[in-house]
Every structure is written in structure tokens, then in C-alpha cells.
């Protein structure tokens, strides 16, 4: 496999390249980007960002009472659980994410990998390299946990909505599982067509959904207004004083009320900080709170309604339409996390933590709308296995939460490093805030850890596999670069001894190289076999910078080396599309414009073999080395990934010891 993409960790040091110089550490989020107004962006955020957390009322309160650790449905426990839910949404979502973490944008982009790149870039620039490795590991763990969450969210969300049939039409209860699977299959089947058309429906549908659940809650509150007293934090504290063991275990279900909070940060690049903040503070948060208050008010009057308080709040005649609306909302929630999995995969590929995969762009206007077939079908298979294995949202709730709380805890740790080492907040303020976040997130993670034997093992298993894949690919690529560097010829020596002795032919050739040092293997192999060089030879290296996007004027560096040779470095952000023919078409400094039909692209493909040298070690276990070699063999072609013309590409193979 040709080594054409320099890893983020191996890229030129930030601050030393035009790309890095043009990329400030943090820019305002994309408020009003793409020419859209704040109201339009806020509407879109309601539809996409809050789909997951918006559907939490379907199961969060119910699972707190009848989940793995049942609670008595009496005023003390109802008030205690409701108070915990309110203050959890306030502390974790409103204060932690909306007021603090959304400010940690990487040129407008958010998410664990974007935060990792932002902090790593700043620490390297400030000389704090001892933290950089730790931050990278945190980002990779959070990314691995996200994939576990991406599998569980569609399963638990769709199942919880369709289970409303058991309330609206008890005779149709046996259809719940087939209907849920049919919806999930249909959802994944349409992904290849893109989400633009469906996306336009997301906002209005979710606005209707939030209004409906808010009205349902308000009607119930009017019948038991005393429930409003639960907003007093004393009731949460009293719950722990009354029954500390059960209160701690209840945190594992209470946290289901904020699943999807990480989406606020991950989707910041699509809608901007202000739009997401407004959508949360003025729509999602009030409606969710009113609904939880309404469900609790219903339980105070009718404890038996704990079986499914969300649907039992509605009049019997309206329950079936509510099931349909809730199902639409859960489809939207699932769509959001599926799209997020595509985006995270693209970032991981660009940053060098995953092999190249086929990525299809589904919109000519929106660069962020992509489809990754392999990820799509793997998610579908695992989601169906989950549904068939757990068979109910209640059983899945035991598996849900540990990946979310793990990601939240890691984000809190990274935010602590950000406030102390990058933003340089006063130590007392940064330390106090970080400590509060760590205590809260740590308590929720610890509570969810008790659910590992009941299903929590599944997202941890998925996360472990993903972490293994991410780190194996990154380490293997590092070893390959080191081995190639050992065998490469210095450019000065090559130019002094070779060009004058070799026949030159008309046209231009582009050789892709993994680093800016030495001669790429493809060039040496071409000389060895064909004994000719083109009039113009461009050695091209792609570097992924620790920013989402690199400005067009800062993307390319060109150095003339003499004898018709040019060294070109293309700097891309981890959200930029790698279209190399387009980059070269816009460049005239490499001996003039390049004509597509007169330009040949040379790639090298390495076949990995065990080292035959005594005492030489690769730095990886043999079985891990074999897995890396398998990934290399099955990686998507560089020709597709870099959009190279199929009839102008020449691949030259070689063997490489690792």
C-alpha cells in the first residue's frame, strides 16, 4: 500500500507550515455559516442534534423505577429521581456542554477527535508534549466508546418507541420486534441515497415532537402541581440520605436522560455554537423538563402507570398517533448517530487511525454529507444482533449508558487539560470546575459499571475492538514509515547522480510519498524497471493537519529541486476531501499547469513480510502485526481515496519487512 498520508501525529509541527500558520487555535463556531440564518440553523439543530436526548423520556424515568434495580413508586423516590434528572440535565448538558465545552471548538468543529487535535496542537506549540500522548489516548478511547454508543442508540431508541404498541394496542405486542427490525433495516438501507431530503424534515418533525411532549407534561403538571417542588436539589440529596445504595444504582438509569449530550459537541461544525445553545435553552431543555415533570406527576397520582409513563400520559385515543410520532423521532435520533459514525470514521482516516475506506459524498453542495458503506453495513448487522439478543428496550437499557458516561468522563478530563494548559484559566477556577465535572461524570460512570454483567459488557467489547483497530493501524503505519526511511535514498544524492544518466520522456509524473524526506519507493522502482524519467517529476506528500479545514491559499507548498524535479506538500484538514487532481490543477508553480492526459500517477504498494534480520523487532506482537498486514491488504485503493484518474495510474509493488 502506498504511503501517501502523513499521520496527524507525524505531520510537520504546527506552526511551521503555511497551513498551520493560517489555522488559529480556535475560531468562532460557524454561526450563520453556509449563508443560513441563526433561526434556520437552530431549527436544523433541533432536528439533528437533539434527536437522541429528545427521545430519552421514552425510557429514562421508566427504567429508573422498573429497571435492574426497582424503586418504590412513592413521593420520596419520585421526587428524588426527578430532582436528579433535572440537576443532571442542568449540570451535564447546560453548564458542562453548552456553557463550557462548546467553546472548545477546533475552527468551528467539535467532537472527541477534534478536541484531541485542538489540545494536541496547542500543547505541542506551547512545549507541553508530555501531555500530548495522554490526550491522544483519551481521544481514541472516547472515539472507540462512541462506536459502541452508535450501535446501541438505534436499537434502544426504535425499540422503546415501537413498544408503545403494547400500550396503544395490546393485541399487537407480538409485532413489536418485527416492526422494529423492519424500521432499522429500512433506515440503514436508505443511507446510500444521502440524508439531504430527509434532513429537511428533521427540524419540523422534532419541533412538533417537542411541543407534543411539552403539552402532555403540562397537562399532567396541572393535575399535580406539587411535583414542581422536585426542582429543589434537596430532594436529590434526600434520596441519597434515605437509601444511599439504591440512589447510587439509580444513577445508572437517571443518566439515560442525557444520552445524546455528546452530540451537542460533535455536531457543532454543522450548526454552530450559538444555534445549538439557543435550540437547547429555548426548546429542547424546557420541553424535556416539562415532560419529565408530567411523567412524575402522573406517577404521584397513578403509581401503576410506571409500566410506561410516557405513553400513558396521553389519552387512549391519541396513543397510537403518539407511537407514530415517537417512532419518527427515534428514527431521527438514529439517523443523527449514524451520520456521526460516518463523520468520525472520516476524521479517523484523515488523522491516520484507520485504513482508507470507500467514502461516498451524497451531496454536491454539502461536503459533510457522506456515506461509508462498510461502516453502514457493520452497524446494521450489529444493531439487528442487539435487538434479537436483548429483545426489549428495558433489557437494552442495561447495556446503554456505560459508553455514554465513559465518553463524558473522558471529555471532562480533556476539558480539564484544556482549561489549565491551553486556555490558562486561573488554577482555582479551572480546578474547581474540572473537579465538579469529574465527580459528577465519575459517579454516573461508576453506577453504570455495575451494569456490565447485565449487558454493559457489549459496548465495552465494541469499544475495546475499535481501540485495538485504531491503535494497531497508527502504530503499524509508524513502523512502516520508519522501515521505508531506513531504505530510502537522500534526495540530494539522487539528483547529483541519476537524472543526467537517464532518458527523459515527454509529460509529467507524480509520485506519492509518505514523508518529505528521501526518494519515494515508487520512483526508485520505476527507474529500476523502466529506466526513464518524465520531463517533469513531482514528488507529492499529503499532510493532515490538526485542524478541520485548511484554507485554499495555504494548502500547497512547492519547492523546485532542479533537473525538472519538484517537491510538493498538500496540507489538508481532517475534514477536507483529498482530491489530489483538483489540487494539482490549481497549482502552476510546479513547472506550469498540469495536463490531465499527459500526467502519470505512480503509487507504490507494499507487501508486508516478517523480518528476516536477526534481532530485528517491529514493536508489535506477531499476531497484531498479522492483523495490521491484513488491514493493509484490504484498505481501499489510493486511486479511489485521492480521486485519481483510473486510466493514468501505475502501481508498483514491493516487499517490506516490519
C-alpha positions in Angstrom: 0.0 0.0 0.0 1.4 3.4 -0.9 2.3 5.6 2.0 0.6 8.8 0.9 -1.0 10.1 4.0 1.1 11.5 6.8 -0.5 11.0 10.2 -1.6 13.8 12.3 1.0 12.9 14.9 3.7 12.7 12.2 2.7 15.8 10.4 5.0 18.8 10.3 4.9 20.5 13.6 2.0 23.0 13.9 3.2 26.5 13.5 5.9 25.6 11.0 3.9 25.2 7.8 1.7 27.7 5.9 -1.3 25.6 6.8 -0.6 25.7 10.4 0.1 29.4 10.3 -3.2 30.0 8.7 -5.0 27.9 11.3 -5.7 29.6 14.6 -6.1 27.5 17.6 -9.7 28.3 17.9 -12.1 30.2 15.7 -15.7 31.2 16.3 -18.1 28.4 15.6 -20.0 28.5 12.3 -22.7 30.7 13.5 -24.7 31.6 10.4 -22.4 29.6 8.1 -23.3 28.5 4.6 -25.3 31.7 4.4 -28.0 30.4 6.7 -29.6 32.4 9.4 -29.4 31.6 13.1 -33.1 30.6 13.2 -32.6 28.2 10.3 -29.6 26.7 12.0 -31.3 26.4 15.3 -34.2 24.5 13.6 -31.8 22.1 12.0 -30.1 21.6 15.3 -33.4 20.7 16.9 -33.9 18.0 14.3 -30.4 16.5 14.2 -28.5 17.4 17.4 -31.3 16.7 19.9 -32.9 13.6 18.4 -31.1 11.3 20.8 -31.6 13.3 24.0 -35.1 14.2 22.9 -36.2 10.6 22.8 -34.8 9.9 26.3 -38.2 10.5 28.0 -39.4 7.3 26.3 -37.4 5.2 28.7 -35.3 7.2 31.2 -37.9 7.7 34.0 -39.4 4.3 33.5 -36.1 2.5 33.7 -35.2 4.4 36.9 -38.2 2.7 38.7 -38.6 -0.7 37.0 -35.1 -1.3 35.6 -32.4 -3.6 37.0 -32.8 -2.0 40.5 -36.5 -1.3 41.0 -37.6 1.6 43.2 -40.8 2.0 45.2 -43.2 4.4 43.4 -43.8 6.7 46.3 -43.4 10.5 46.7 -39.9 10.3 48.2 -38.5 8.3 45.3 -40.4 10.1 42.6 -39.2 13.5 43.9 -35.7 12.1 44.3 -35.4 10.7 40.8 -37.0 13.7 39.2 -34.6 16.1 41.1 -31.7 14.0 39.9 -32.9 14.2 36.3 -33.3 17.9 36.4 -29.9 18.6 38.0 -28.2 16.1 35.7 -29.5 17.9 32.7 -28.6 21.3 34.2 -25.0 20.3 35.3 -24.0 18.0 32.4 -25.8 19.4 29.4 -26.4 23.1 30.2 -23.3 24.0 32.2 -20.7 21.5 31.0 -21.6 21.2 27.4 -23.5 24.4 26.4 -21.6 26.9 28.6 -18.1 25.4 28.6 -17.3 22.6 26.2 -19.0 24.2 23.1 -16.4 27.0 23.5 -13.6 24.4 22.8 -14.2 24.4 19.0 -11.4 23.4 16.6 -12.0 26.1 14.0 -15.8 25.5 14.4 -15.6 21.7 14.6 -16.3 19.6 17.7 -16.2 16.0 18.9 -13.6 13.9 20.7 -11.1 13.7 17.8 -11.4 17.5 17.0 -10.8 18.2 20.7 -7.9 15.8 20.8 -6.4 17.6 17.7 -7.0 21.0 19.2 -5.4 20.3 22.5 -2.5 18.3 21.0 -1.7 21.2 18.6 -1.7 23.8 21.3 0.3 21.7 23.7 2.9 21.0 21.0 3.2 24.6 20.2 3.5 25.5 23.9 6.1 22.8 24.6 3.7 20.7 26.6 4.5 17.5 24.7 4.3 15.3 27.8 0.5 15.8 27.8 0.1 15.2 24.1 0.4 11.4 24.2 -2.1 11.2 27.1 -4.6 13.4 25.3 -4.3 11.3 22.1 -5.1 8.1 24.1 -8.1 9.8 25.7 -9.4 10.9 22.3 -9.0 7.4 20.9 -10.8 5.8 23.9 -13.6 8.3 23.6 -13.9 7.6 19.8 -14.0 3.9 20.5 -16.7 4.3 23.1 -18.7 6.4 20.5 -18.8 3.5 18.2 -20.3 1.4 21.0 -22.9 4.1 21.5 -23.7 4.3 17.8 -24.7 0.6 17.8 -26.9 0.8 20.9 -28.7 4.1 20.1 -30.7 2.9 17.1 -31.6 -0.4 18.8 -32.9 1.1 22.1 -34.5 4.2 20.6 -36.5 2.4 17.9 -37.5 -0.5 20.3 -38.7 1.9 23.0 -40.9 3.8 20.6 -42.4 0.7 18.9 -43.1 -0.8 22.4 -45.7 1.9 22.7 -47.9 -0.5 20.7 -48.1 -2.6 23.9 -49.9 0.3 25.5 -51.9 1.7 22.5 -52.9 -1.7 21.1 -52.0 -4.6 23.5 -53.1 -7.2 20.9 -50.2 -6.1 18.6 -47.5 -6.7 21.2 -46.0 -9.6 19.3 -45.4 -7.3 16.3 -43.0 -5.1 18.2 -39.8 -7.0 17.3 -40.5 -7.5 13.6 -41.6 -3.8 13.2 -38.5 -2.6 15.0 -36.2 -4.7 12.8 -38.0 -3.6 9.6 -37.6 0.1 10.6 -33.9 -0.4 11.4 -33.3 -2.2 8.1 -35.1 0.5 6.2 -33.2 3.2 7.9 -29.8 1.8 7.1 -30.9 0.8 3.5 -31.6 4.4 2.6 -28.3 5.8 3.8 -26.6 5.5 0.4 -29.1 7.9 -1.1 -28.0 10.7 1.3 -29.8 12.5 4.1 -30.4 15.9 2.4 -34.1 15.3 1.7 -34.7 13.5 4.9 -32.8 16.2 6.8 -35.2 18.9 5.7 -37.9 17.1 7.5 -35.9 16.6 10.7 -36.4 20.0 12.2 -40.1 20.4 11.8 -40.9 16.8 13.0 -38.8 17.3 16.1 -40.3 20.7 16.8 -43.7 19.1 16.7 -42.5 16.2 18.9 -41.0 18.6 21.5 -44.3 20.6 21.5 -46.4 17.5 21.9 -44.3 16.1 24.8 -44.3 19.5 26.5 -48.1 19.8 26.2 -48.5 16.3 27.6 -46.3 17.1 30.5 -48.0 20.4 31.2 -51.5 18.8 31.4 -50.2 16.3 34.0 -48.4 19.0 36.0 -51.7 21.0 36.2 -53.2 17.9 37.9 -50.4 17.6 40.5 -48.6 20.9 40.7 -46.8 19.8 43.9 -44.4 18.0 41.6 -42.6 21.3 40.8 -41.1 21.2 44.3 -38.8 18.4 43.0 -36.6 21.1 41.3 -35.2 21.8 44.7 -31.8 19.9 44.9 -32.7 18.9 48.5 -34.9 16.1 47.1 -31.9 14.6 45.2 -29.8 14.8 48.4 -32.7 13.3 50.5 -32.9 10.4 48.1 -29.2 9.5 48.9 -29.8 10.1 52.7 -32.9 7.9 52.5 -31.4 5.0 50.6 -27.8 5.6 49.5 -27.3 2.2 47.9 -30.3 2.3 45.7 -29.7 6.0 44.9 -26.3 5.3 43.6 -27.6 2.4 41.5 -30.4 4.6 40.2 -27.8 7.0 38.7 -27.2 4.3 36.0 -30.8 4.8 34.8 -31.1 8.6 35.5 -28.2 9.2 33.2 -30.3 7.9 30.3 -32.0 11.3 30.4 -28.8 12.9 29.0 -27.7 10.3 26.5 -27.0 12.2 23.3 -25.5 15.2 25.2 -22.2 14.5 23.4 -24.0 15.1 20.1 -24.2 18.8 21.1 -20.4 19.0 20.8 -19.9 16.5 18.0 -22.4 18.3 15.7 -21.1 21.8 16.4 -19.4 22.0 13.0 -22.8 21.6 11.2 -24.8 24.2 13.1 -22.5 26.4 15.3 -22.3 27.0 19.0 -25.0 29.7 19.1 -27.6 27.8 17.2 -27.1 24.7 19.3 -27.2 26.7 22.6 -30.4 28.5 21.6 -32.1 25.3 20.5 -31.3 23.7 23.8 -32.1 26.6 26.1 -35.3 27.7 24.5 -36.8 24.5 23.0 -35.3 21.1 23.9 -34.5 21.7 27.6 -37.8 23.3 28.6 -39.9 20.7 26.8 -37.9 17.8 28.2 -38.1 19.1 31.7 -41.9 19.7 31.5 -42.3 16.2 30.1 -40.3 14.6 33.0 -42.3 16.7 35.4 -45.5 15.5 33.8 -44.5 11.8 33.9 -43.6 12.3 37.6 -46.9 14.0 38.3 -48.7 11.0 36.7 -46.8 8.6 38.9 -47.8 10.6 42.0 -51.4 10.1 41.1 -51.2 6.7 39.5 -48.2 4.6 40.6 -49.3 1.7 38.3 -48.5 4.0 35.3 -44.8 3.3 35.9 -45.2 0.5 33.4 -44.9 3.1 30.6 -45.5 6.6 31.9 -44.6 8.4 28.6 -47.4 6.8 26.6 -49.9 6.6 29.5 -49.8 10.4 29.8 -51.6 10.6 26.5 -55.4 10.0 26.2 -56.1 6.5 24.9 -57.4 7.7 21.6 -54.1 9.6 20.9 -51.7 6.9 22.0 -51.4 5.3 18.5 -50.6 8.6 16.8 -48.1 9.3 19.6 -46.4 5.9 18.9 -46.0 7.0 15.2 -44.6 10.4 16.2 -42.2 8.9 18.8 -41.1 6.3 16.2 -40.3 9.2 13.7 -38.4 10.9 16.5 -36.3 7.8 17.2 -35.6 7.3 13.5 -34.2 10.9 13.5 -32.2 10.1 16.7 -30.8 7.0 15.0 -30.0 9.0 11.8 -28.0 11.5 13.7 -25.8 8.9 15.4 -25.3 7.0 12.1 -24.2 10.2 10.3 -22.0 10.9 13.3 -20.3 7.5 12.8 -19.6 8.3 9.2 -18.0 11.7 10.2 -15.9 10.2 13.0 -14.7 7.5 10.6 -13.7 10.1 8.0 -11.8 12.1 10.7 -10.0 8.9 11.9 -8.9 8.0 8.4 -7.6 11.5 7.7 -5.8 11.6 11.1 -4.2 8.2 10.3 -6.0 6.0 12.8 -7.9 3.9 10.3 -7.1 2.5 6.9 -8.6 4.1 3.8 -12.2 3.1 3.3 -14.6 3.9 0.5 -16.3 7.2 1.2 -19.1 8.5 -1.0 -20.3 12.1 -1.0 -24.0 12.2 -1.2 -24.5 15.9 -1.8 -22.9 18.2 -4.4 -23.4 21.2 -2.0 -22.8 19.9 1.5 -19.3 18.5 1.9 -20.2 17.0 5.3 -22.9 14.6 3.9 -21.0 11.4 3.3 -21.8 7.7 3.2 -19.3 5.0 4.3 -20.7 1.6 3.1 -18.5 -0.7 5.3 -19.5 1.3 8.5 -23.1 1.3 7.4 -23.5 -2.4 7.0 -21.4 -3.3 10.0 -23.7 -1.1 12.1 -26.8 -2.6 10.7 -25.6 -6.2 11.4 -24.7 -5.3 15.0 -27.9 -3.4 15.7 -30.0 -6.3 14.5 -28.0 -8.7 16.6 -28.6 -6.4 19.6 -32.3 -6.2 19.0 -32.6 -10.0 18.6 -30.4 -10.7 21.6 -31.9 -8.3 24.1 -35.5 -8.2 22.6 -36.7 -5.2 24.7 -35.7 -1.6 25.4 -35.6 -2.4 29.1 -33.0 -5.2 28.6 -31.0 -2.9 26.3 -31.1 -0.1 28.9 -28.6 -2.2 30.9 -26.2 -2.0 28.0 -26.9 1.6 27.4 -25.2 4.3 29.4 -21.7 3.0 30.1 -20.4 4.1 26.7 -22.1 7.5 27.0 -20.8 8.1 30.6 -17.4 6.8 29.7 -17.2 9.4 26.8 -18.5 12.1 29.1 -15.9 11.3 31.7 -13.1 11.4 29.2 -14.4 14.7 27.8 -14.3 16.1 31.3 -10.7 15.0 31.7 -9.7 16.6 28.4 -11.6 19.8 29.3 -9.5 20.0 32.5 -6.3 19.9 30.4 -7.8 22.4 28.0 -8.8 24.9 30.7 -5.5 24.6 32.6 -2.9 24.1 29.9 -4.4 25.8 26.9 -6.8 28.4 28.0 -4.7 29.2 31.1 -7.7 29.8 33.4 -6.9 30.6 37.0 -5.9 27.3 38.7 -8.6 27.6 41.3 -11.4 28.2 38.8 -10.2 25.5 36.3 -9.5 23.0 39.1 -12.9 23.5 40.8 -14.9 23.3 37.6 -13.0 20.2 36.4 -13.4 18.6 39.8 -17.2 19.1 39.7 -17.4 17.6 36.2 -15.2 14.6 37.2 -17.1 13.9 40.4 -20.5 14.0 38.6 -19.4 12.1 35.5 -17.4 9.7 37.6 -20.4 8.9 39.8 -22.5 8.2 36.7 -19.8 6.0 35.1 -19.3 4.1 38.3 -23.0 3.4 38.6 -23.2 2.2 35.0 -20.2 0.0 35.6 -22.4 -2.1 37.9 -24.5 -3.0 34.8 -21.6 -4.6 33.0 -22.7 -8.2 33.7 -26.3 -7.4 32.6 -25.3 -6.1 29.1 -22.9 -3.3 29.7 -20.2 -5.6 28.5 -21.3 -5.2 24.9 -20.4 -1.5 24.3 -17.2 -2.1 26.2 -16.4 -5.1 24.0 -17.1 -3.0 20.9 -15.0 -0.1 22.2 -12.2 -2.5 23.0 -12.2 -3.8 19.5 -12.3 -0.3 18.0 -9.5 0.9 20.2 -7.4 -2.1 19.2 -8.0 -1.3 15.5 -7.3 2.4 15.9 -4.0 1.9 17.7 -2.8 -1.0 15.6 -3.2 0.9 12.4 -1.5 4.0 13.8 1.4 2.0 15.3 1.8 -0.1 12.1 1.9 3.0 9.9 4.6 4.5 12.1 6.7 1.3 11.8 6.2 1.3 8.0 7.4 4.9 7.8 10.5 4.0 9.8 11.3 1.0 7.7 10.8 3.0 4.4 13.0 5.8 5.8 15.8 3.2 6.5 15.9 2.1 2.9 15.3 5.4 1.2 17.9 7.4 -0.8 18.5 11.0 0.1 17.2 13.4 -2.5 20.4 15.3 -2.9 22.4 12.2 -3.7 19.7 11.1 -6.2 19.7 14.4 -8.0 23.5 14.5 -8.2 23.8 11.0 -9.7 20.7 9.9 -11.5 18.8 12.5 -13.7 21.7 13.2 -16.1 22.2 9.5 -16.8 18.6 8.5 -17.5 16.5 9.1 -20.6 13.8 11.8 -20.2 10.4 11.4 -21.9 7.6 14.0 -22.6 4.9 14.7 -20.0 4.8 14.8 -16.2 4.8 12.2 -13.5 3.5 12.4 -9.9 5.0 10.1 -7.3 3.1 9.9 -4.0 5.4 9.8 -0.9 4.7 9.3 2.8 7.2 11.9 4.0 9.0 14.9 2.7 12.4 13.2 3.2 14.1 10.9 0.7 13.0 9.3 -2.6 9.6 7.5 -2.7 9.9 3.8 -3.4 7.6 4.1 -6.5 10.2 6.4 -8.1 13.1 4.0 -7.5 11.1 1.0 -8.7 10.1 2.9 -11.8 13.7 3.7 -12.6 14.8 0.1 -11.9 12.2 -1.4 -14.3 11.6 1.3 -17.0 14.9 3.2 -17.0 13.2 6.5 -17.9 12.1 9.7 -16.2 9.5 12.3 -17.3 10.4 15.8 -18.2 8.7 17.0 -15.0 8.7 14.9 -11.9 6.6 15.9 -8.9 7.1 14.2 -5.5 3.8 14.7 -3.7 3.2 14.3 0.0 -0.2 14.8 1.7 -0.1 16.0 5.3 -3.2 16.0 7.5 -3.1 19.0 9.9 -4.7 19.1 13.3 -7.4 21.4 12.1 -10.8 20.6 10.4 -10.1 22.7 7.2 -7.1 24.3 5.6 -7.7 27.5 3.6 -7.2 27.2 -0.2 -4.3 29.7 -0.2 -2.4 27.7 2.4 -2.9 24.2 1.1 0.1 23.7 -1.1 3.9 24.2 -0.7 6.1 23.8 -3.8 9.9 23.6 -3.9 11.9 23.4 -7.2 14.7 21.0 -6.8 16.3 21.3 -10.2 16.6 18.9 -13.2 12.8 19.1 -13.6 12.1 17.8 -10.1 9.6 19.5 -7.7 8.7 18.7 -4.2 5.0 19.5 -3.4 3.3 19.2 0.0 -0.5 19.4 0.2 -1.9 20.3 3.6 -5.4 19.1 4.3 -7.6 19.4 7.4 -9.1 16.3 8.9 -12.5 17.2 7.4 -11.2 18.1 4.0 -11.7 15.9 0.9 -8.5 14.5 -0.5 -8.9 15.3 -4.2 -5.3 15.4 -5.5 -6.0 16.1 -9.2 -8.0 19.2 -8.2 -5.1 20.4 -6.0 -2.6 20.0 -8.9 -5.0 21.6 -11.4 -5.0 24.7 -9.2 -1.2 24.8 -8.9 1.1 26.4 -11.6 4.4 26.7 -9.6 5.5 23.1 -10.5 6.6 23.9 -14.0 3.3 25.3 -15.2 -0.2 23.8 -15.5 -0.5 20.0 -15.5 -2.5 18.5 -18.4 -4.5 15.5 -17.0 -3.9 13.3 -20.1 -0.2 14.0 -20.1 0.3 13.3 -16.4 1.0 9.8 -15.0 0.4 9.0 -11.3 2.8 6.4 -9.7 1.8 4.6 -6.5 3.7 2.0 -4.5 2.0 -0.9 -2.8 4.0 -2.7 -0.1 3.5 -6.3 0.7 4.4 -6.8 4.4 6.6 -9.8 5.3 8.1 -10.9 8.6 11.6 -9.6 9.3 14.4 -11.9 8.3 17.0 -9.9 10.1 18.2 -11.4 13.4 17.2 -9.4 16.4 15.0 -7.0 14.5 11.7 -6.3 16.2 8.7 -4.5 14.8 7.5 -3.1 18.1 4.2 -5.1 17.8 3.3 -8.6 18.7 3.3 -11.1 15.9 -0.5 -11.6 15.9 -1.0 -7.8 15.9 1.5 -7.5 13.1 -0.5 -10.1 11.1 -3.7 -8.1 11.7 -2.1 -4.9 10.5 -0.9 -6.7 7.4 -4.5 -7.9 6.8 -5.8 -4.3 7.1 -3.1 -3.1 4.7 -4.2 -5.7 2.1 -7.9 -4.8 2.4 -7.6 -1.0 2.6 -9.4 0.9 -0.1 -7.3 1.8 -3.2 -5.4 5.1 -3.0 -6.7 5.7 -6.5 -10.3 6.0 -5.2 -9.4 7.7 -2.0 -7.4 10.5 -3.7 -9.8 10.7 -6.7 -7.0 9.8 -9.2 -7.9 9.2 -12.9 -8.2 5.4 -13.3 -6.5 5.4 -16.7 -3.5 7.4 -15.6 -2.4 5.4 -12.5 0.5 3.0 -12.3 1.0 0.9 -9.2 4.4 -0.6 -8.4 4.7 -3.3 -5.8 7.4 -4.1 -3.4 8.1 -6.1 -0.2 8.7 -4.5 3.1 10.0 -6.1 6.3 8.3 -5.0 9.5 
